[in-house]
Amino acid sequence: MQFKHPEVLYFLFLLVIPILVHLFQLRRFKKEYFTNVQFLKELSIQTRKSSTIKKWLLLLTRLLLLTFLILAFAQPFFAAKDSKKNTNEMYIILDNSYSMQAKGKKGELLKRAIQDLLEHAPETQSFSLITNSDNYWNTDIKTIQKDLQDLKYSASPFRLDNLIAKVNARKSALNKDIIVITDAVGLETNQTKSFKKEDNVYFIIPEAEQKNNIAIDSVYIEQTLDSFYEIGIKLSANGEDFKDIPIALYNKNKLTAKTLINFETNTKTINFTIPKEDFHGYVSVADKGLAYDNTYYFSISKPSLTNVISIGDADKSKFLARIYTNDEFNYNNFPLANLDYNLLEKQDAIVLNELSDIPQALQTTLKSFVTKGGNVVVIPAQESSVNTLNSFVANFGALQFKTATPAEKKVTKINFNHPLFSSVFEKKIDNFQYPTTKTAFGLSSTTPSILTYDDQSPFLTSLPNDLSSVYVFAAPINKTNSNFQNSPLIVPTFYNMAQSSQKTGVNALIIGENQPFVVDVLLSKDEILTVKNTAESFIPVQQLLNTKVKMTFNDNPTEAGNFSIFNGANLVQNISFNYNRTESNLALANPVAANNFKEIDDIETVFNTIQIDRTDTQIWKWFVILALLFLALELLIQKFVK
């Protein structure tokens, strides 16, 4: 037992007063004897004994009354087991990622969590609320009531370690109570290591009742025909029993195609054929799971001619003219001596076809060209200097040429998963007519090979960046050194190396991934590009690149949809944005990651637990009651005890 005002206990010395009074009243009487008063004598003795008992009882009650009264003013209490944490700062981490859109016993998990906060958070409780998208520091439930009611789902996946970093960045001498409300989808044990040892951590993990869900993962061009695109739509199903699921394709909100699909496996690809022209729409699927991943927005721009220049001997470049035909490409070849450097920045792809030397001026120009979104293809000459080649490719990444070896080697492996071939083959092929080379340089690279020799060394590899790629061959591919020009691989390889996905492919960016995007537009210094649709408008970060503009979007837009890029009132290009699909699989919930912390069922229990564990047991009222009880007892003794 402890006392809030222990100094009051000094008044216990007042207990001596009733003792002194009692001793005064118990003074001895003088005896006087009379004749024939035996009865009175006995009555006097009995009365005196009764009076003595009464006085001792009164002394005891008065002592106890005064003692309990003094103790009551000292305010005794029993300290709570967590009383030292009573000054802790409270932080509530609320997961508002799209997996919290799943339905639990009482509705959507996020909406239920918000309602519990509004109903059960004490009005006097100060706390900070951190979500995937918003932060509210040092607030209370009344202040943020409307913000909580209007809280939207965030396109950013739930990353507990990132949110804890925000909490830890708040410098304070006080310890922290941290309440984490999440469905644990994507939660990893190593993320919880960001908590400090002194943190008092509670986890509330609501569980979704319906975990079956279908998601549209991506849309891509499967095949380009003369007048049509065949687009592939990749879907994933998490759960079971998905039959007769409707899927529809819309262009500018007009229904283009519709069908029903069944899932025999967890993934499925369905194809639609659309006209080879501007497409600005979406594909949607209807299921009973999460809603956010049922729509995939995408844009396809009407194809324009791709500008390609090859630099090298005209005879060695004839095979390129047969690939880069006039109906799809604006192709030219220039010997190095006749090259007009001013043409380079206007190209989409540049092929260095067996140049024995790469001048420094050309290296500098090509370095700038790649950073602006252009692709470069490097085919070494047999007489090329290893030092020159290494000096050039060092501008683009970790790749090194080694001395050429005159030995016949066969290409035996295709990286079917590489973006260059991802839409070329319907299935993996084993009995393929693979090419050979007679002399080849060694290549050392940290990036995966696209085509590989039988000795596992690279024949073709790439150095990718955010906007473009540098493709590097290990050997000359002229007809004297190789039969690669006669291989079925020659056309798709060079065709796809020249194409810019942002110019001829599907434009569908992921919100929050901050992927750069380049558009062909010539702006003056005072002009800026705006991205907007009917519901939202924003100005992205933009960098002028001569006749192009590089844009980065950070966390914009806030909602997925079809957008357009405008220069003032002029439409430049259509573009689409989608949410990340990492939250689609509700089976990835990992509540085990929170096993080392306190798991509570609901927010009401958390607040009650904290209050009980940290509230001292006040017992001064019981001492007041006892004091009153002994006061009443004293009155009864005086009235009824003779």
N, C-alpha and C positions, 0 to 999 in steps of 0.2 A: 504494500500500500504506500502511496506517495501523497504529498500534500501540495496543493497549488499555492497556499499561503502558509508555509511552515512557521513564519514568525508569530502567528497567532497562538501557537502552542505555548509561548511564554506565559500566557494568561492562565495556564494550569496552576500557577502558584496561588491563584485565588481560592483553590480548594482548601487552603488552610483556614479560611474564614469560617465556613460552617463547622469545621472541626473545633475551632476555638469557642464558637458559640455553644456547641454541644458540650464541651468540657465545662463551660460556665454553668450550664443548666444542670449538670450532674454533680454539683457540689454536695458534700455530705451534710445531712440535717442533724441538729442537736436533739438528743433523746430526753424526754421528760416523762416520768412514770407517775400514774395516778392509781388510786385504789379502785377495785371493782370495775376495771375497763378492759377486761381480757378480750371481750368480743371486738371492741374498737381497735385493740392492739393487733389482733389478727387481720382485721379489715385493712388497717393501715399498711401492714406488711404486703398484703396482696396488691393493694393499690399502687404501692411504690414499685413492686416488681413489674406490674403492667405498664406503669409510666416509663420505666427504664427501657423496656422492649420497644415501646412506641418511639422513644427518642432515638434509639439506635436505628430503627427502621427509617425514621425521618432523616437522620444523618446520611444513611446509605442512599436514599432516593435523591437527596439534595446534591450529594457528591456526584452521583451518576448523571443527574440532570445538568449540572454545571459542566461536567466533563464532556458529555455529548454535545452540549451547546457550543463549547469552545472548539471541539473537533469539527463541528459543522461549519463554523466560520473559517476554519483552516482549509476547507474544501478538499477532503480526501478523495483519491481516485486510484483505480488500478490501471496501470499503463497498458495500452494496446500493444499487441505483438509487433505491429509494423508502425509504431508511432513515429519512428525516426524518418519514415518516408512521407510524413504528413505535408512536407513542404515541396514534394516532387512536382515538377511541371508535367502537364499532361499533353500528349500528342496522339492524335487519332489519324491513322493511315487508312484511307478508304479506297479500295480498288474500284475504279469506275471504267475498267476495260470492258470490251464487248462480251466477254464470256459471262459477265455478271448480268447479262440480259436473259440468261437462262431462268426458267421458272422453278421455284421451290414450293414448299407447302403453302406459303402465303403470298405467292405471286413472284414477280421478277426479283432476283436476289438484291440488286442495287436499290430498287425502290423500297423493298422491305427494310433494308439496312438503314436507309435515310429516315423512314418512318419511325423506326425504333429509336434512332438518335433524337428525333424531334419529340418523341413521347417521354423518353426516360432520362435524357441528359438533364441534370440539375441546372436550374436557371442561374444559380450563383457560381457554377463551375466554369472556371476559365481554362481554355485549351487551345491548341492549334490543330487545324485540320489540313491534311496533305492528301491530295488526290493525284491521279496520273496527269491531270491537266491544270489544276488550280491549287493555290495555297492560301490558307486563311490563318494568319498568325495572331496569337494572343487575342482570341475572340471568345464569344459565348454563344449559346444556342439561339438566343433571341436575335442577336445581331446577324447571324448567317442563316436564319430560317428560310428566307426567300431564296437565297443562293442555293441552299440544299434542295429546295423544291424544284428549282430550275436546272439542277446539275445534269449535264448531258454525258452520254458515254464518250469515252476518249478513244481516239484511233491508236494511241500508243499502248502497246502491250504492258501488262503489269510487271514492273521490275522492282522488287522490294529493296534491293541493295541501292538503287538510285534514289529511292524515296528516303531511305534511312540516311543516306549521305546529306540530303537536304536538312533532315532533323539534326544531325551531328554538326552541321555547319552553323547552327544557332548556338553561339557561345553563351554559356551560362554556368554559374557555380553550383546550380542545383541539379540533382539527379532527375531522371525522366521516367514517367509512366507512359508506355507506348502501347496503344491498342491498335492492332492490325485486323481490319475487316476485309477478307478476301476469300474467294472460292478456291484458291490455291492452284488454279490452272497455270502451269508454267513455273510454279514456285520450286526453287531448288534449294537444297540444304546449304550450299555454299553462300547463297544470298543472305541467309540468316546470320552468317558470321560477322556481318557489319554491325550487329548490336554490340553495345558495350556491356561489360560484366555488371556494372552497377545499374543498368537499365532494368526496370520492372516491366516485363513484356507480357501482354495478353493477346491471344489469337482467337478471333471469332471466325469460324470457317463454315459459312452456309453451304448447303449441298443442293445441287440441282436434282430434281426428280426425273426429268426427261433429259437423257444424255444422247439420244439419237440426233444426228445433225448432218445435213448435206451442205457442202461449201463449193462455190465456184472458184477454183484456184487460179486459173489463167485462161487467156484467149490469145491465140497466135495464128499466123497465116500458115496453113498446112501446105498449100500448093497455090501457085500463081498460074492461072490459065490465060488464054488470049483476052477474054472479056469478063472473066470472073475470078474471084478469090474463093478458095476453099479454106474456111477458117476452122480451126480445131478449138474445142472448148473442153478444158480438163476439169473434172469434178472429183471430189473425194467424199466418201460416205463414212461417217464414224458411228458405228452401231450396227443394226441389222434390220432386215425386213423392209427394204426400200423397193417398192414396186409401183409401177405406173406413176412415176413422178413427172409432173408437167414441167417442161422447159420451153421458154419463149425467147425470141430474138426481136429486138426493137431497134429501128433506125429513126432518130428524131421523134421518139415516142409513138411511132407508128409500127404496128405489128408486122414483122417481115416473115417470120416462120415460127412454127410451134409443133411440138411433138411430145411423146411420152417416153420415158427411159426407165429401165430396170437396172439394178446394180447386182451383178453376179460376183464382183469383187469389191474391194474398198475404193478402187479408183476406176474412173470411166472417162473416155474421151468420145465426144460426139461432134460430128462435122455438119456445117451448114455451108451452102454456096450462096455468095452474095455478088452483086455486080461490082466490077472493077472501077469503082468511083469513090468519092468521099463517103465515109460512113461515120456517123456520130451518134452512138446509141449505147445499148446495153443488152446483156443477156440475163434472164432471171429464172429462178427455179423456186418452186413452192414446196416447203416442208414444214414440219411441226417443231423444228428445233430453233436454233438461233436465227434471227432475221437479218442481222447485219451483213452476213456473208452470202445471202441469197441473190445478190445483184452484183454484176461485174460490168463496170463502165469501160468503154474503149472507143478509140477513134482511129480511123484509117484514112490517111490523106490520099487523094487521087494521085497515082504515081506520076512523077515527072522524070525526065531523063537524068540519069546519074552521070556525073562528070568524072571521067577517068583518064589519067595520063600515064603512059609508060615511058620510062627513060632508059634508052639502050639501043642496041643495034636493031635496025628495022627488020632484018631477016629473022632474027631470033624472037621477034615480037609478033610475028604473023599469027601465031596461035591465039594471041589475046584478041586480035581483031575478029576472029571467028566466035569468040565467047561474048565480047562486049559489042553486041550488034546494035544497029542504029535505032531499032524500035524501042530499046530500053536504055541505051547508053549514048553518051556523047564522048566518044573515045578518040584519043590522038596519041601518036608515038613521036618522041623527039630524041634524036641522038643527044648525048650530053653537051656536045659542042654547040648545038643549035637551040638549047633550052632557053625559053623565055620565063624567067623566074616570076614575073608578074602574073603568069597564068596559074601558078601553083595554089595560091590561096583560094581560088575559085573552084577547086576540085573537091570531089568526095573521096577519091582514092588515088594513090600514086604508087606505081609499081617500079621498083628499081630492078631492072632486068639485066643481071649479070654485068654490073659495072665493075671494072677492074679497080677503079678509084672513086671515092666519094668526096668531092671537094668540101672544104670546111664551110664555105658559104651555103652549099646545099644542105649540109648537116644542120646548120643553124635554122635554115628556112623550114626544113622538115620537122624539127623539134617544135617549132611554133605551130606548124600545121597540125600536128597530132594533138596538141593541147586544145586546139579549136574544134576538134571533133573529126578530123580526117583520118582515114585508114592508110597505112603504108605497108607494102608488101616488099620484102627484101629477098631477092634471089641472088646468091653470091656467084661470082665468076670463078672459074677454076684457078685463075691467076690472082685472085683477090688476096690482099695482104690481111693476115689475121689481126694485126694491130689496128689497121684501118677499120675493119669490120667491128672489132670490139670497142673502138673509140666511138663509133656511130651508135651501136645498139645500147651502149651505156647511158645514152640520153633518155632511154625509155624504160629501163628496168634491169633486173639481175639476170643477165644472159651473157655467155662467153663462147666465142668460137675457139676451136682447137685446130691444130694442124690437119690439113686435108690428107686423107689416106686413099691411095689408089687400089681399092678392093670392091668387088661387086657386092652390093647389099640389097636385100629385098625388104620392101615395106610390107609388113604383115599384120599391123594392128591399126584399127580406126577407133578413135574416141567418139563413140556415138552420142555421148552426153554433152560434148562440146557445142556451144551455140552455133558454130559453123555448120555442124551436121545434124543438129537436133531435129530439124524438120525435113531432112533429106531422105532418111531411110525409115520404112515402115517397121522393120524389125532388124535385128542384128544378123549380119551375113557372114558366113564362114568361108564358103567357096567363091571367093572374090578374085578377080583378075588383078592381083596386086602388082604395082610397078617395081622396077629395080633402078639402081644407080651404079655407075662404075667408079666414080670418085666422089667422096663426101667429106665435109668438115665434121669434126666432132662438135656437138652442142651441149653446153652445160647450162641448165635452166631450172629455176625453182617452180615454174608454172607447168601444169600438165601438158603432155604432148598431144597434138591433134592427130598426127600420123606418126607411127613408130616403126623403126626397123626391126628385123628379127633378132638383133642383139640388144634390144630394148633401148637403144639410143634414139633421140628424136630425129625424124625427117622433117616435120613441120611443127612449129610451136608458135605461141603468141605471147605478146606482152600487152595485156589489156589495161585500160584505165577507165575512168568514169564515162568518157564520151566516145572512145575509139579504141583501136587495137593496132599494134605493129606485128605483122605476121612474118616469120623468119623461116626460110628453107635452109636445110643443112647442105644441099648440093645444087649445082646447076641443073636445070631441067631441059636444056637443049637436047635435040634428038641424038646428038653424038654421045652424050653422057647418060641419058636416061630415056626410058620409054614412057615417062609419066604423061607426056602430051597425048599418048594413045590410050591412056587409062580412062575408064569411066569416071574416075574421081576428078579429072581435070576441070570439067565444067562446073559442078556444084562448088568445088573448092574456090576457084577464082571468082565465080559469080557472087558467092556469099561474102568473100573477102572485100569486094568492091561496094557492097550494099551498105547503106546506113540505115540501121533499124528505125531511127527517128524520122527518116525521110520516106521509107517505103513500107515499114512494118506497122505493127499495132502500137499505138501510143496509149499506155495505161500505167501511170506511175503510182507508187505506193506512198500514201500519206505518212510523213514522218521519217522516211528513209533518206530524204534530202538528195535525191538523185538528180544530177545536173541535166538540163535539157537545152538543146541548141536549136534555134530557128534561123532560117535564112531571111534576114530583113536588114535593110540599111537604115540606120537611125542617125539623126543629127545629135549633137551634144545635149540638146534640150528635150529631146523626145524620150519617153519611157513607155514600156509595155505594161499593159494591165491584163490580168487574168480574171475573168468573171463569168458568171451565169446569172440566171434570174434571181437566185437567192443569196449569192455571195460575190464579193469583189475584193481583190487584193493586188498589191504591187510586189512582185517577187524581187529578190536580189538579182541584179543583172550586170553583165559585163560585156562591153562592146568588143567584138572580135572582127574588125573590118566589116565584111558584108554579113556577119552573123552576130547573134546575141546569145550569150550563155546565161541561162537562168537557173537559180536554185530557189527552192520553195520553203525550206526549213519545215515548220509544222503546219504550213498552209496547204490546202484549205482545211477548214474544220470539219467539213462533211464531204463524203464521197459524191461524185457526180460528173457529168459532162460539162466541160468549161471551154471557153474560147480565149485566145490571146489576141488582144487588140492593140493597135498603134493608133491612139486617138479613137476615131470612129471606124477605122479600117480593120477588117478581120485579117489577121496574119495566118493563124493556124488553129485548128481544134486540138484539144488535149483532154485527157480524162484522168481522174484520180480514184483510187480504191483504198479500202482499209486493208491493213495487214491481216492475213488469215491465220496467224499463229495462235489465236484464241479459239479457233473453230472446234478443236477436238476436246470436248469436255472430259473425256476419259483421261486426259493428261493431268487432272487435278491431283496434287501431291500433298495431302495433309500431313503425311509422315514428316515432312520437312519442319513442321512446327512441334514435333514431339518433345523437344527439350524446353518448351515454354508452356506457360499456363494456357490451357484451352478452355474457353468459356462458351456457353451455348448462345447467349445473347447479350446485348449491351446493357440491359437492365441489371443482369447478374453481375457484370463487371463493376458498375457503379456501386451496387450494394456491397459487393465484396470489398472494394476499396474503403468504403465508409465504415464497415464493420471492423475490418482489420486495422484501421488507423484511428478509430474513435475511442478515446479513453473511457473506461467505465466509471462514471461519476457516482459516488455513494454518499455525498454530503446530505442528500435529502433523507436518507435512512437515519442519519444521526439527528436530524431535526425531528423526525418522527419519534425516535427513541427519547429525545429530550422532552417532547410533549407528553409522551407516554408516562415518563417518570414524574412530570409535573402533575398529571392527573392522579397518579398513584399516591403522591404526597397528599393531595387534597382528600383522597379517600381514606388514607391512614389517619389524618387529623380528624376526620368526621366520624369514622366508625371504630377506630381502635381507641379504647379507654385506658 
